[in-house]
């Protein structure tokens, strides 16, 4: 029985050691977070390197996000551990970071903290537009408030 318990503890510790690096980092966190662009019928917008639409929260104040706690499970902050990089029509001069809870760095663009939307899909990549004060971000750094057109990506999903 004692040997069995030691084996279980050792197996548990080994499994924890293998999975620990995955904890504490979101899918949107890396040393070189890239912000790029994609063209839609309503303009060129910011997206992650994997094609996820980026949003700003109109309620945010510079360096003080309004989205906290449970909000972040729906609107995950775009995090980075290094300097964010620009691609496509995104402008490197507009990229920055803001420290959020726990000393984590959130990517900013033209002073706006950036988020993704958990409910976006390949077939509906901008479904968060206008929801709860979150808006798609243009390549110029402005919020896009046009919700009258259904966006269609100019290139296939993400």
C-alpha positions as CSV (number, residue, x, y, z in Angstrom):
1,X,0.0,0.0,0.0
2,X,2.8,2.4,0.9
3,X,4.7,1.6,-2.3
4,X,1.5,2.2,-4.3
5,X,1.0,5.6,-2.7
6,X,4.6,6.6,-3.4
7,X,4.2,5.6,-7.1
8,X,1.0,7.6,-7.3
9,X,2.6,10.7,-5.8
10,X,5.6,10.4,-8.1
11,X,3.4,10.0,-11.1
12,X,1.4,13.0,-10.0
13,X,4.5,15.1,-9.6
14,X,5.8,14.1,-13.0
15,X,2.5,15.0,-14.6
16,X,2.5,18.3,-12.8
17,X,6.0,19.1,-14.0
18,X,5.1,18.4,-17.6
19,X,2.0,20.5,-17.5
20,X,3.1,23.4,-15.3
21,X,4.6,25.5,-18.1
22,X,1.1,25.7,-19.7
23,X,-0.5,27.2,-16.5
24,X,-0.3,30.9,-15.9
25,X,0.0,31.7,-19.6
26,X,-2.9,32.3,-21.9
27,X,-3.1,31.3,-25.5
28,X,-2.4,34.9,-26.3
29,X,0.9,35.2,-24.5
30,X,4.3,34.9,-26.0
31,X,7.7,36.6,-26.1
32,X,6.9,38.1,-29.5
33,X,3.2,38.8,-29.7
34,X,2.4,39.9,-33.3
35,X,-0.4,42.3,-34.2
36,X,-1.3,42.2,-37.8
37,X,-4.3,43.2,-40.0
38,X,-7.0,41.7,-42.1
39,X,-9.4,43.4,-44.7
40,X,-13.1,43.2,-44.3
41,X,-16.0,45.0,-46.0
42,X,-16.0,47.7,-43.3
43,X,-12.2,48.3,-43.4
44,X,-8.8,47.0,-42.3
45,X,-8.8,45.8,-38.7
46,X,-6.3,44.5,-36.2
47,X,-6.0,40.7,-35.7
48,X,-3.6,38.4,-33.9
49,X,-1.0,36.4,-35.8
50,X,-3.5,33.5,-35.8
51,X,-6.3,35.8,-37.3
52,X,-8.4,36.4,-34.2
53,X,-10.1,39.8,-34.2
54,X,-8.8,42.4,-31.7
55,X,-11.1,44.7,-29.8
56,X,-10.8,47.7,-27.5
57,X,-13.0,48.3,-24.5
58,X,-14.5,51.8,-24.6
59,X,-14.7,51.8,-20.8
60,X,-10.9,51.4,-20.4
61,X,-8.9,54.3,-19.1
62,X,-5.1,54.3,-20.1
63,X,-3.4,51.8,-17.9
64,X,-6.6,51.0,-16.0
65,X,-8.7,48.2,-17.7
66,X,-12.4,48.1,-16.9
67,X,-12.6,44.4,-17.9
68,X,-11.5,42.4,-14.8
69,X,-12.3,39.0,-13.2
70,X,-15.0,37.1,-15.1
71,X,-15.0,39.6,-17.9
72,X,-11.6,38.4,-18.9
73,X,-12.9,34.9,-19.5
74,X,-15.2,36.3,-22.2
75,X,-12.8,39.1,-23.4
76,X,-9.2,37.7,-22.9
77,X,-6.5,40.4,-22.8
78,X,-3.9,40.1,-25.5
79,X,-0.8,39.5,-23.4
80,X,2.9,39.6,-24.1
81,X,6.1,39.0,-22.2
82,X,8.2,40.9,-24.8
83,X,7.8,43.9,-27.0
84,X,4.8,43.4,-29.4
85,X,5.6,43.4,-33.1
86,X,3.6,44.8,-36.0
87,X,2.8,43.1,-39.3
88,X,0.6,43.8,-42.3
89,X,-0.8,47.4,-42.1
90,X,-0.4,47.5,-38.3
91,X,2.0,50.3,-37.2
92,X,4.8,49.4,-34.9
93,X,4.8,53.1,-33.6
94,X,1.3,52.6,-32.2
95,X,2.1,49.4,-30.3
96,X,2.8,49.4,-26.6
97,X,2.1,47.6,-23.4
98,X,0.2,48.3,-20.1
99,X,0.8,46.5,-16.9
100,X,-2.3,44.7,-15.6
101,X,-3.0,42.5,-12.6
102,X,-0.1,40.4,-11.5
103,X,2.4,42.5,-13.4
104,X,1.3,40.9,-16.7
105,X,1.8,43.1,-19.8
106,X,-1.2,43.7,-22.0
107,X,-0.7,44.8,-25.6
108,X,-1.9,48.2,-26.5
109,X,-2.5,50.0,-29.8
110,X,-2.7,53.7,-30.0
111,X,-3.2,53.6,-26.2
112,X,-6.1,51.1,-26.4
113,X,-5.7,47.9,-24.5
114,X,-6.4,44.9,-26.8
115,X,-8.7,42.0,-26.2
116,X,-10.0,39.0,-28.2
117,X,-13.6,37.7,-27.9
118,X,-14.1,34.1,-26.7
119,X,-17.2,33.6,-28.9
120,X,-15.6,34.6,-32.2
121,X,-15.4,31.8,-34.8
122,X,-14.0,31.3,-38.3
123,X,-17.5,31.8,-39.7
124,X,-18.2,34.8,-37.4
125,X,-14.8,36.4,-36.7
126,X,-16.1,39.8,-35.5
127,X,-19.1,38.7,-33.5
128,X,-18.1,40.8,-30.5
129,X,-18.4,44.1,-32.4
130,X,-20.4,46.5,-30.3
131,X,-21.1,44.1,-27.5
132,X,-20.8,45.5,-23.9
133,X,-18.7,48.5,-25.2
134,X,-16.1,46.4,-27.1
135,X,-15.3,47.4,-30.6
136,X,-13.2,46.2,-33.5
137,X,-10.0,48.3,-33.9
138,X,-9.0,49.8,-37.2
139,X,-5.4,49.8,-38.4
140,X,-5.4,53.5,-37.6
141,X,-6.2,52.7,-33.9
142,X,-9.8,53.8,-33.9
143,X,-12.8,51.9,-32.9
144,X,-15.1,50.7,-35.7
145,X,-18.7,51.2,-34.8
146,X,-20.3,50.0,-38.1
147,X,-22.5,47.0,-37.4
148,X,-24.8,47.4,-40.3
149,X,-22.7,45.2,-42.7
150,X,-22.0,41.5,-42.0
151,X,-18.2,41.3,-42.3
152,X,-16.7,38.8,-44.7
153,X,-13.0,38.1,-44.5
154,X,-11.0,38.6,-47.6
155,X,-9.0,35.6,-46.8
156,X,-10.0,32.3,-45.2
157,X,-10.5,31.9,-41.5
158,X,-7.9,31.6,-38.7
